[in-house]
Amino acid sequence: MSGHVTVASAKSWPVTAAVLCLGLLLAACILSGPTGAVERSPRGDLKRVLVLHSFGREFRPWSEYARSIKVELERQSPWPLDVQEHSLLSARFNTAGPEAPFVEYLGSLYQGKPPDIVLSIGAPAARFVQRYRAKLFPEAPTVLTVVEQRLVNRLDLTDNDVVVSVRNDFVAAFENILKLLPDTKTVAIVVGASPLEKFWIEEVKRELKPLEGRLDLVWYSDLPFEEILKRASALPPHSALFWGLMLVDAAGIVHEGDIALHRLHAVANAPIFSYQEPFFGDASVGGPMHSVAETSSKTVSAAIRILGGEKPARIKYEPIGFGPPKYDWRELQRWGISESNLPPGSEILFREPTLWDRYSWQMLLIAAVILIQAGFIGGLLNERHRRQLAEIESRQRLTELAHANRYSAVGELTTSIAHELNQPLGSILTNAETAELMLKATSPDINEIRQILADIRRDDQRASEVIRRLRSVLKKRPFEIKDTELNDTVREAIGLVTALADGRRITLAYAPAAAELHVKGDPVQLQQVVLNLIINALDAVSDADMKKREVSVSTGRAGGHAEIRIADTGSGIAVGDLASIFNPFFTTKPQGMGMGLAIVKTIVEAHHGTIAAENQPSGGALFTIRLPIIH
């Protein structure tokens, strides 16, 4: 339904300026649009389009027509467009207000720069344009669209007007209800109380006289909307609801069409019908309806022809009737409406496909896929078994190689280990001989002998610890992952090379982290990593014959990782060797095999860690190991 009463609603100049800027930006975007769009004319051909709304820019159903018209107009126009929109609000109220302020506002806005074309949306806007165009924009052509044919003021039409009207066929709409629900006895008509809506109440009553005796029509026009909701939730059996308009209810409350309709749909105990396509798809059952696309297409066609220079008087359209009926499958299912009741040529939308409809071709392939997958799965299981065996074998090889590497490293520590053992063993021998002499005396000093025995026990434990560490390093055992405290692990490795460092007159410093660092790993293999790197660092310092002879080891935390840093004061690593230093068989030592650092990297990566080598700015090399911390 469309209306005929208007009231002006003024807008501020800043808002208008913003709209003008937005229109200019849109035109600029159109001019630089993607390939495939309509080629734009030069900027000098900018066309100014005034869109005048009857009920507001977001008021359904008219907002959907306006949106479609604007989209198509922008798409089809060969010229850049400046689309400016203004709204009347009169039809949304029960009483009309003064129009002069709005007329004055538009007059000042378009004085000296009238629009190239005026598009009025709905009957109130059409009547306003006809009434004031002589004052506002006398030369501007006008397209009066989305207006019901009975509300077209044909007496005031000029050769500068094009009318795109629609025709409401209420008999067809109500016969659609009876066809779908033959047992329907009552139809409650939801309509508001504004002058526009009262006009349509009389028109509907007049048109539906042929259905008297077949239907009991109940009018909700004299009720507040909250009362309408209560009654719609308690309708008697064999009832239906017909959604007309709800601009303003009997209590004077203005309602946005779709919001009110959604509230009605949520509580109604009967199906809802409407003849407006914008209300279709989320509330109404469907049927014959006005087509937004058809009305928009004719409106845009007229506008393009007029902007191209064609005389409006040559453009004539017949009123647009209802399009082919279409129905919402979800509403048909909700109300138990059989598809066999639908008229021929009906279109059913929003159908939820069955499992077979949705996945028919996929299901046809499932059997074949299952057979193919069975073969693949068998092959993959075999491959997985082979891969597991390969991983076990690879880990065994790594363990054996690491064990051999540990023997090689310990071989370099032979002198150091012998020195560490000789000290406590020599001390034990000396203390034992002293105690033996003291016992030969007439009155041996028991306290002195007791202290000698304590020294023997201490030196024995010291020798035992050296042997324990050595056995721990040399013991051959499978790769074992467990919770390992990194500070202690590094400390034990340093204990094995302390004597070697002392023998070479190299300072070996260790700075452990203040807090414990727990990682998952094999402590023996982690000790081997530290041992290899420290021995390499000692060799680098010895070979370089530097004045500052020092190897420093430290542990710390970097985010979620534990770090081991081993630095030396040697001559560093040649820049060309940094990228290859961890490669197998790469060595800079004359007698080296080039496997030490490769094994170190393999062990670190097996612990999901990383190792990096770099030169320090102050000289010497720095190796950094990072291992994930156990949280």
Secondary structure, 3 states (H helix, E strand, C coil): CCCCCCCCCCCCHHHHHHHHHHHHHHHHHHHCCCCCCCCCCCHHHCEEEEEEECCCCCCCCHHHHHHHHHHHHHHHCCCCEEEEEEECCHHHCCCCCCCHHHHHHHHHHHCCCCCCEEEEECHHHHHHHHHHHHHHCCCCCEEEEEEEHHHCCHHHCCCCEEEEEECCCHHHHHHHHHHHCCCCCEEEEEECCCHHHHHHHHHHHHHCHHHECCEEEEECCCCCHHHHHHHHCCCCCCEEEEEEECCECCCCCECCHHHHHHHHHHHCCCCEECCEHHHECCCECEECCECHHHHHHHHHHHHHHHHCCCCHHHCCCCCECCCCCEEEHHHHHHCCCCHHHCCCCCEEECCCCCHHHHHHHHHHHHHHHHHHHHHHHHHHHHHHHHHHHHHHHHHHHHHHHHHHHHHHHHHHCHHHHHHHHHHHHHHHHHHHHHHHHHHHCCCCCHHHHHHHHHHHHHHHHHHHHHHHHHHHHHCCCCCCCEEEEHHHHHHHHHHHHHHHHHHCCCEEEEECCCCCCEEEECHHHHHHHHHHHHHHHHHHHHHHCCCCCEEEEEEEEECCEEEEEEEECCCCCCHHHCCCCCCCCCCCCCCCCCCHHHHHHHHHHHCCCEEEEEECCCCCEEEEEEEEECC
